[in-house]
Amino acid sequence: MKAKNQARIFSSTKTALQDAVPLRTPYSVHIDVCSVCNFRCSFCFQSNQAALKEKGVKLGLMDVTLFKKIVDDLTDFEDKIRKIKIGNHGEPTLHSKLPEMIAYSSSRNVAEEIEMFTHGAKLNPELNLAIVEAGLTRINISVEGLTEEDYLKTAGTKIDIKEFVQNIEHLYNNRKQLRIYVKIVDVGMIEQEKQLFYARFGDICDEIFIENVVPQWPEANKFDVETTGMYGQKVHGYKHVCPFPFMYLHFNLDGTTSGCTLDWSREVLIGDVSKESAREIWQGERLRDLQIELLEKRRSKINICDRCMAPMVCTVDDLDDDCERLLELIRV
């Protein structure tokens, strides 16, 4: 197998967050260019149509002008953004202007890396060459099954497995600067299935990993936190402080800005990039107030945050032991 067997969060050198907060420049910026998805994965909020209707969340495509405005705003920060991350709540390859947005991000030279998250089912030779030439530097492909029956059961979608693999192989063979990460979630996989996954994708990507199934979305049932996280990391119990609002900015397709990528219903908003700059939001009172509330260990009082397991299972960062010191720094 050519690929390195490694979880994506360990693919780059990490700085201890507790030693860096408060950041004058966010580590990463997440841009949800498309909140629509053609999959209905059972573990994702997209499969809960009743909840989507109840929350009245607008789904659709981000306007290219707004996307470019966000990227332009990033030039105002003192430091270069480590990553622009494209895709989160939906499937970015459904946006016809995706290569144009990647190319614009690359041309502005505001980030060290331009990364995309996708289920990969819409990849094809034409799109592959377009995103490579546009300057995409990393793609994370989520495999939802090893058979067509698996996809129908898990994602409610029919796909051609052979064609799916061939398109990833084509991307790999034409990737240039692009690094490819392929992962699958271990939902009762037997050893034979794991070996099939490695055999099928291990020579057509740069990194590969079998992630643990965890309750990533706030709507998921809670579980015993004395266990293993998504990336194989040891979970040491409840975290009072969610690290995410201290690390990055997340822009929804309409410009509203969430304190966390997992807030798909947009209930904890810290700004609106269509009306203010990214830097104003990062340095603004709404984000600062959210950070203070977390450092005061009042996460259980914040809507959505109160039932979210992601701080324990989706990251290795932990600010709990540094609350008092960080409060003094942030309140200045």
Steps between C-alpha positions, in 0.01 A plus 500: 500500500645836392281720720591593855253356750431813701205708622475836330542709818851356535607582144647836601693627799266633768567790734377460857187715492521594867838662431372702203161637612393771438585468131535824306428299184275192489678179415242412238197638323211267408283608207181305440460565128214251466268387777312266268594132489384222268572241773277429799751331729332357808751658740472852352249777572426507126299181544269669753270688266252574779767679704614699198144615438442580867813716521418673173861485387564629150682246284667593176815626332726783611515793264844524339516873578455427871765228485748740344415762760585252777832412337584868449423565867766249600771735370423726799642257754856542623595142423428260217205267559619143537204350317197599301258209537232466233193293580336397823120485520448393139683364198726764337535314169133583433602865455570567132739784590718288731816511282461877462479546879803280560696690235408834656613380844828386351555824308455713813771300683331549839532141625774244523257227395168479314312193617169342399268244662293280270325165471679466168207357306488798261870484412574432134799560270381847396437622854817332625720692257313823570549495878866398465573780254306743721747440781327271749769363731309244707183297453332288766281229349247326721420146383155393620518131412685228315208376292213658314267344756694677777448836332131442454465407865726768650461794261169419334672534165594273213855527373723300268778377729733414214462845345537663845837331555614575144428871545707513819779314322486753217525783752797332666683454170448866409526657844819712468508707824175349632516262797219246523359364825249213488310387807215276600316475830519172691141400556541138599753432225651152513871449433436378147315823416781712646755320286279549194484873572880524523548286191254700292614850592846461656688549174290787363527752784773658713340440841238249608321428825209315656334748736302397806128563499419778749198725574643798313180700452327652806180312415671163544448299817762545767731213581764403751775760458756270661579348163678563171446805282443530127869488415606230742594749771428416863204690643557602862154617599276803463651830378346816637668714235442437132825589317340571162390866548859581598646349181298583192221692328210324328301678229160369398381530140303820577792670674382442855792393713475220753716436803536139392472294181260259673238772547312410180181665629688829557395552857830635638588777257788741553459724196411539134785532251266650241468804727836511682853382437644166606748681722225703668318175579817332631572796725135573579307492825271211405787257452679638805188453713465141378863426583461650847185297565688183406804587711266563793399136450142584409484289184199317639308831491562565128242376252634214284833503688321351801438170321801486268760226534743632237740669748573158646499277193604721205809682629805446719510863617404562862477842666332395826813527717586846367167678547602758759816602317326524163212697648744766613650520152168514314340755735779751441 
